[in-house]
């Protein structure tokens, strides 16, 4: 079964919705920065997951860049 972020990215790609993918990436980047600034707990696991999600989103943006316009 696909992870949720992959399913969300796939929907945005099918809809050719670059803006939604960029907003999703920005949100995940903010989460990562926020967690990296926190102390008192080991946030490496959620940070790693968020970074994987960012990679999925960026791959989706790359797919949109390669797609023929109007598709």
Secondary structure by P-SEA (a helix, b strand, c coil): cccaaaaaaaaaaaaccaaaaaaaaaaaaaaaaaaaacccccaaaaaaaaaaaaaaaaaaaaaaaaccccc
